[in-house]
Amino acid sequence: MKDEAKTKKQLIGELADLRRLMDEERRRAGEASAAWQEEKADWEGRENLLREMGKLLRSCSVAHEGLAVLQLFGPRLFPGSAGAFYIRGEGRGDMEAAVAWGLDLQSEAVFPREDCWALRSSRLHQVDSGPSALRCRHMRNASEARYLDVPVVEEGEGMYLLHIEFNGDPARDRTVRELASLVAERMALSVSSLNMREKLRAQLIRDPLTGLFNRVYGEEALGLELHRAARKKGAVGLVAADLDHFEKFNHVYGYEEGNSLLRELGEVIRRQVRGGDIPCRWERDTFVVILPEAGLDVVNQRAERIREAIGSLVVVTGRKSRPLEGITASIGVVAFPDHGKEAGELFRVADKAVIQAKREGGNRVSVARVVPLPE
């Protein structure tokens, strides 16, 4: 009987222990489920942010707009983080922070590619807090921040780096890594696409030799400015410049030297115009500058500055190895509405003014005569 009672007591104790174990397992399972649900909700929220970010990126027309989108979404996608998106700069080719966020970013704004383990290995690189032999040199000397570098290297084109300095639960590092990889790839693709679009657009509207706007763009721009000026009852100025004796220059020094001269002239003209002016290379040695909201007096002053700048130009030719002086231009000046209300009419009057300047010996500005309208 005593053995039977002892056995029953043992069974009761074992059952109690089993219940405690089951309760503990349920509690742990509940905590795991809650953590999983929380992580799932967090990831779904970030996926929604990624979709929203993607829609905005697709709406961008230039690269700096795409970078502004990352500036907005970076802190939201990686809350509590500091970060930056680096693009390989022109010139020396250093990595430059095109956009950054966070209060205390520990990474340098500009650094050589060799200072980053991720770029050197073309692989994601993560460093936990504390000293590490693999801490990148682009991190400040005293920095012990946990960070993640995600490189994107495109063959023959761009090099990008998403840098994230993050805190929080190390168990979520995998989530951060996956998210950072998605963001880096999306941003690199967007910026590359927008840069290519800008280059193609520049090829359509820019003269490849001088870098000034081409005639097609100039004609379209003048039409828009005339329409705007007519609506506001304003003015638009037009400067037409033609080099004196350019054919003789080509004959003596060759077309290669002639092209070098035209490139230099493009830079001279660009330095003499306002930010809103539209300098164009119209034909071989003919340049046109459109001056929105500029009356005849202002246009005449600008034309004189351009003439003086061209006249002071000294060209060193490769063939002769000596300075060549005496580069001059004949310039015609017209303005809307004084000399016409349509682009074609303004150009015809400007051509006559240029011819008049040449007849008078060149190297001068000729303001087209204003013919009063009959009353």
C-alpha positions as CSV (number, residue, x, y, z in Angstrom):
1,M,0.0,0.0,0.0
2,K,2.8,2.3,0.9
3,D,4.5,1.6,-2.4
4,E,1.3,2.3,-4.3
5,A,0.8,5.6,-2.6
6,K,4.4,6.6,-3.3
7,T,3.9,5.7,-7.0
8,K,0.7,7.8,-7.2
9,K,2.5,10.8,-5.6
10,Q,5.4,10.4,-8.0
11,L,2.9,10.3,-10.9
12,I,1.2,13.5,-9.7
13,G,4.6,15.2,-9.4
14,E,5.6,14.1,-12.9
15,L,2.3,15.3,-14.3
16,A,2.8,18.7,-12.6
17,D,6.3,18.9,-14.1
18,L,5.0,18.0,-17.5
19,R,2.3,20.7,-17.2
20,R,5.0,23.3,-16.3
21,L,7.1,22.2,-19.3
22,M,4.1,22.4,-21.6
23,D,3.2,25.9,-20.2
24,E,6.8,27.0,-20.7
25,E,6.8,25.7,-24.3
26,R,3.4,27.4,-25.0
27,R,4.9,30.7,-23.5
28,R,8.0,30.4,-25.6
29,A,6.0,29.5,-28.7
30,G,3.7,32.5,-28.0
31,E,6.8,34.8,-27.7
32,A,8.3,33.4,-30.8
33,S,5.0,33.8,-32.7
34,A,4.6,37.4,-31.4
35,A,8.2,38.1,-32.4
36,W,7.6,36.5,-35.8
37,Q,4.4,38.5,-36.3
38,E,6.2,41.7,-35.3
39,E,9.1,41.0,-37.7
40,K,6.6,40.1,-40.4
41,A,4.7,43.3,-39.9
42,D,7.9,45.2,-39.9
43,W,9.1,43.7,-43.1
44,E,5.7,44.2,-44.8
45,G,5.8,47.9,-43.8
46,R,9.3,48.2,-45.3
47,E,8.1,46.4,-48.5
48,N,5.3,49.0,-48.8
49,L,8.0,51.7,-48.4
50,L,10.1,50.1,-51.1
51,R,7.1,50.0,-53.5
52,E,6.4,53.7,-52.7
53,M,10.0,54.5,-53.2
54,G,10.1,52.6,-56.5
55,K,7.1,54.5,-57.9
56,L,8.7,57.9,-57.1
57,L,12.0,56.7,-58.7
58,R,10.2,55.8,-61.9
59,S,8.7,59.3,-61.9
60,C,12.1,61.0,-61.7
61,S,13.6,62.7,-64.8
62,V,17.1,63.6,-63.6
63,A,19.6,61.9,-61.2
64,H,19.4,64.5,-58.4
65,E,15.6,63.8,-58.1
66,G,16.3,60.1,-57.6
67,L,18.9,61.0,-54.9
68,A,16.3,63.2,-53.2
69,V,14.0,60.2,-53.0
70,L,16.6,58.2,-51.2
71,Q,17.2,61.2,-48.8
72,L,13.5,60.9,-47.9
73,F,13.2,57.1,-47.6
74,G,16.6,56.2,-46.2
75,P,15.7,57.2,-42.6
76,R,12.3,55.5,-42.9
77,L,13.6,52.2,-44.3
78,F,16.4,52.1,-41.8
79,P,15.0,53.8,-38.7
80,G,17.6,54.9,-36.1
81,S,20.4,54.6,-38.6
82,A,22.9,56.9,-40.2
83,G,23.7,56.2,-43.8
84,A,24.9,57.4,-47.2
85,F,24.8,56.5,-50.8
86,Y,28.1,57.0,-52.6
87,I,28.8,57.5,-56.3
88,R,32.1,57.3,-58.0
89,G,33.0,60.9,-58.8
90,E,34.6,62.2,-62.0
91,G,38.2,63.3,-62.1
92,R,40.2,61.2,-59.6
93,G,37.4,58.7,-59.3
94,D,37.0,58.9,-55.6
95,M,33.7,57.8,-54.0
96,E,31.6,60.8,-53.0
97,A,28.5,60.8,-50.8
98,A,25.7,61.9,-53.1
99,V,23.2,61.8,-50.3
100,A,23.4,61.2,-46.5
101,W,21.2,61.0,-43.5
102,G,21.5,60.6,-39.7
103,L,23.0,62.8,-37.0
104,D,26.4,61.3,-36.6
105,L,27.6,59.6,-39.7
106,Q,31.0,58.0,-39.1
107,S,32.0,57.5,-42.7
108,E,33.9,60.1,-44.6
109,A,32.1,62.1,-47.3
110,V,34.8,61.4,-49.9
111,F,37.3,58.6,-50.0
112,P,39.3,56.5,-52.4
113,R,37.8,53.2,-53.6
114,E,40.6,51.3,-52.1
115,D,39.5,52.4,-48.6
116,C,36.4,50.2,-48.7
117,W,36.5,46.4,-48.3
118,A,33.2,46.0,-50.0
119,L,34.3,47.8,-53.1
120,R,37.6,46.0,-53.2
121,S,36.0,42.6,-52.9
122,S,32.7,43.5,-54.8
123,R,30.9,41.8,-51.9
124,L,28.7,42.9,-49.0
125,H,30.8,43.8,-46.0
126,Q,29.6,44.0,-42.4
127,V,31.5,45.0,-39.3
128,D,30.2,44.7,-35.7
129,S,31.0,47.2,-33.0
130,G,34.4,47.3,-31.5
131,P,37.9,47.0,-33.0
132,S,38.2,45.0,-36.2
133,A,41.0,44.3,-38.6
134,L,38.5,44.5,-41.4
135,R,37.2,48.0,-40.5
136,C,37.3,50.1,-43.6
137,R,39.6,53.1,-43.8
138,H,36.7,55.4,-44.8
139,M,35.4,55.1,-41.2
140,R,36.7,57.7,-38.8
141,N,39.7,56.6,-36.7
142,A,37.9,56.5,-33.4
143,S,34.7,55.0,-34.8
144,E,33.4,51.7,-33.3
145,A,30.0,51.9,-35.1
146,R,28.4,48.8,-36.5
147,Y,28.0,49.2,-40.2
148,L,27.1,47.5,-43.4
149,D,28.5,48.4,-46.9
150,V,26.7,47.1,-50.0
151,P,28.6,47.7,-53.3
152,V,27.0,47.8,-56.7
153,V,29.6,47.8,-59.6
154,E,28.2,48.0,-63.1
155,E,30.5,46.9,-65.9
156,G,31.9,49.8,-67.8
157,E,29.6,52.4,-66.2
158,G,28.9,53.2,-62.6
159,M,30.2,52.3,-59.1
160,Y,27.9,52.7,-56.1
161,L,28.0,52.0,-52.4
162,L,25.2,52.0,-49.9
163,H,26.6,52.5,-46.4
164,I,24.4,51.9,-43.3
165,E,25.4,52.4,-39.7
166,F,22.8,50.7,-37.6
167,N,21.8,49.8,-34.0
168,G,19.2,47.4,-32.7
169,D,18.8,43.6,-32.4
170,P,21.7,41.7,-34.1
171,A,19.2,38.9,-34.7
172,R,17.6,41.2,-37.3
173,D,20.9,41.7,-39.2
174,R,19.7,39.4,-41.9
175,T,16.6,41.6,-42.5
176,V,18.8,44.7,-42.7
177,R,21.2,43.0,-45.1
178,E,18.4,41.9,-47.4
179,L,16.8,45.3,-47.3
180,A,20.0,47.1,-47.9
181,S,20.8,44.9,-50.9
182,L,17.5,45.7,-52.4
183,V,17.8,49.4,-51.9
184,A,21.4,49.5,-53.2
185,E,20.4,47.7,-56.4
186,R,17.3,49.8,-57.0
187,M,19.2,53.1,-56.4
188,A,22.1,52.1,-58.6
189,L,19.8,51.1,-61.4
190,S,17.8,54.3,-61.1
191,V,20.8,56.6,-61.0
192,S,22.5,54.9,-63.9
193,S,19.3,55.0,-66.0
194,L,18.7,58.7,-65.2
195,N,22.3,59.6,-65.9
196,M,22.1,57.8,-69.3
197,R,18.9,59.7,-70.0
198,E,20.6,63.0,-69.2
199,K,23.5,62.2,-71.5
200,L,21.2,61.3,-74.4
201,R,19.2,64.4,-73.9
202,A,22.4,66.5,-73.8
203,Q,23.5,64.9,-77.1
204,L,20.2,66.0,-78.6
205,I,20.4,69.6,-77.4
206,R,24.2,70.3,-77.2
207,D,26.7,71.0,-79.8
208,P,29.4,68.3,-79.3
209,L,32.3,70.6,-80.3
210,T,31.7,73.7,-78.1
211,G,29.3,72.3,-75.5
212,L,26.8,75.2,-76.2
213,F,23.2,74.5,-77.1
214,N,22.7,73.5,-80.8
215,R,20.5,75.3,-83.3
216,V,17.5,72.9,-82.9
217,Y,17.3,73.6,-79.2
218,G,17.9,77.4,-79.8
219,E,15.0,77.7,-82.2
220,E,12.7,75.9,-79.9
221,A,13.9,77.9,-76.9
222,L,13.5,81.2,-78.7
223,G,9.9,80.3,-79.7
224,L,9.0,79.6,-76.1
225,E,10.7,82.8,-74.9
226,L,8.9,84.9,-77.5
227,H,5.6,83.4,-76.5
228,R,6.3,84.1,-72.8
229,A,7.4,87.7,-73.6
230,A,4.3,88.3,-75.7
231,R,2.0,87.1,-72.9
232,K,3.8,89.2,-70.3
233,K,4.5,92.2,-72.6
234,G,8.2,91.8,-72.0
235,A,11.3,91.7,-74.1
236,V,13.7,89.1,-75.5
237,G,17.2,90.0,-76.8
238,L,19.1,88.3,-79.6
239,V,22.9,88.5,-80.2
240,A,24.2,87.0,-83.4
241,A,28.1,86.7,-83.7
242,D,30.0,85.7,-86.8
243,L,33.8,85.3,-86.8
244,D,35.8,87.5,-89.1
245,H,38.1,85.8,-91.6
246,F,37.5,82.3,-90.2
247,E,37.9,80.6,-93.6
248,K,41.3,82.2,-93.9
249,F,42.2,80.9,-90.4
250,N,41.3,77.4,-91.5
251,H,43.2,77.7,-94.7
252,V,46.4,78.8,-92.9
253,Y,46.3,76.6,-89.8
254,G,44.0,73.7,-90.8
255,Y,40.6,72.5,-89.7
256,E,41.9,70.8,-86.5
257,E,43.2,74.2,-85.3
258,G,39.9,75.8,-86.4
259,N,38.0,73.3,-84.2
260,S,40.2,74.1,-81.3
261,L,39.5,77.8,-81.8
262,L,35.7,77.2,-81.9
263,R,35.9,75.2,-78.7
264,E,37.7,78.0,-77.0
265,L,35.2,80.5,-78.3
266,G,32.4,78.5,-76.9
267,E,33.9,78.7,-73.4
268,V,34.5,82.5,-73.9
269,I,30.9,83.1,-74.8
270,R,29.6,80.9,-71.9
271,R,31.6,83.0,-69.4
272,Q,30.0,86.2,-70.7
273,V,26.4,85.3,-70.4
274,R,23.9,85.3,-67.5
275,G,22.6,82.1,-65.9
276,G,19.3,82.4,-67.7
277,D,20.7,83.2,-71.1
278,I,20.8,80.6,-73.9
279,P,24.2,80.5,-75.8
280,C,24.1,78.5,-79.0
281,R,26.4,77.5,-81.8
282,W,24.2,78.1,-84.8
283,E,26.5,77.2,-87.7
284,R,30.2,76.6,-88.4
285,D,31.5,79.9,-87.0
286,T,28.2,81.6,-86.1
287,F,27.0,81.9,-82.5
288,V,23.7,83.1,-81.2
289,V,22.8,84.1,-77.6
290,I,19.2,84.4,-76.6
291,L,18.6,86.8,-73.6
292,P,15.2,86.4,-72.0
293,E,13.7,89.5,-70.4
294,A,16.4,91.8,-71.8
295,G,15.7,95.0,-73.6
296,L,17.8,96.5,-76.5
297,D,20.2,98.5,-74.2
298,V,21.0,95.5,-72.1
299,V,21.5,93.3,-75.2
300,N,23.8,95.8,-76.7
301,Q,26.0,96.0,-73.6
302,R,26.2,92.2,-73.4
303,A,27.1,92.0,-77.1
304,E,30.0,94.5,-76.5
305,R,31.3,92.4,-73.6
306,I,31.2,89.3,-75.9
307,R,33.0,91.2,-78.7
308,E,35.7,92.4,-76.3
309,A,36.2,88.9,-74.8
310,I,36.6,87.4,-78.3
311,G,39.0,90.2,-79.3
312,S,41.2,89.6,-76.3
313,L,41.5,85.9,-77.0
314,V,45.0,84.7,-77.7
315,V,45.2,81.3,-79.5
316,V,48.4,79.2,-79.5
317,T,48.4,77.0,-82.5
318,G,50.0,73.6,-82.5
319,R,51.4,74.0,-86.0
320,K,53.1,77.3,-85.5
321,S,53.8,77.0,-81.8
322,R,53.3,80.7,-81.4
323,P,50.4,82.9,-80.2
324,L,48.0,84.1,-82.9
325,E,46.3,87.4,-82.1
326,G,43.5,89.2,-83.8
327,I,40.6,86.9,-83.5
328,T,37.5,89.1,-83.9
329,A,33.8,88.9,-84.5
330,S,31.1,90.9,-86.2
331,I,28.0,91.0,-84.1
332,G,24.4,91.9,-84.8
333,V,21.9,92.9,-82.1
334,V,18.1,92.7,-82.2
335,A,15.3,92.5,-79.7
336,F,11.7,91.6,-79.4
337,P,9.4,93.4,-80.0
338,D,11.5,96.2,-81.5
339,H,12.7,94.3,-84.5
340,G,10.0,91.8,-85.0
341,K,7.5,89.5,-83.3
342,E,8.4,86.2,-84.8
343,A,11.7,84.2,-84.7
344,G,12.2,84.2,-88.4
345,E,11.8,87.9,-88.6
346,L,14.3,88.5,-85.8
347,F,16.9,86.3,-87.4
348,R,16.6,88.0,-90.8
349,V,17.1,91.4,-89.1
350,A,20.0,90.0,-87.0
351,D,21.7,88.7,-90.2
352,K,21.5,92.1,-91.8
353,A,23.0,93.7,-88.7
354,V,25.9,91.2,-88.9
355,I,26.5,91.9,-92.6
356,Q,26.5,95.7,-91.8
357,A,29.2,95.1,-89.1
358,K,31.4,93.2,-91.5
359,R,31.0,96.0,-94.2
360,E,32.2,98.5,-91.6
361,G,35.4,96.5,-91.1
362,G,34.4,93.8,-88.6
363,N,35.2,93.6,-84.9
364,R,32.2,95.7,-84.0
365,V,28.6,95.5,-82.8
366,S,25.8,96.7,-85.1
367,V,22.4,97.3,-83.5
368,A,19.7,96.8,-86.1
369,R,17.8,99.9,-87.0
370,V,14.3,100.1,-85.5
371,V,11.8,101.0,-88.2
372,P,8.8,102.7,-86.6
373,L,5.5,101.1,-87.5
374,P,3.1,103.2,-89.6
375,E,0.4,104.8,-87.5
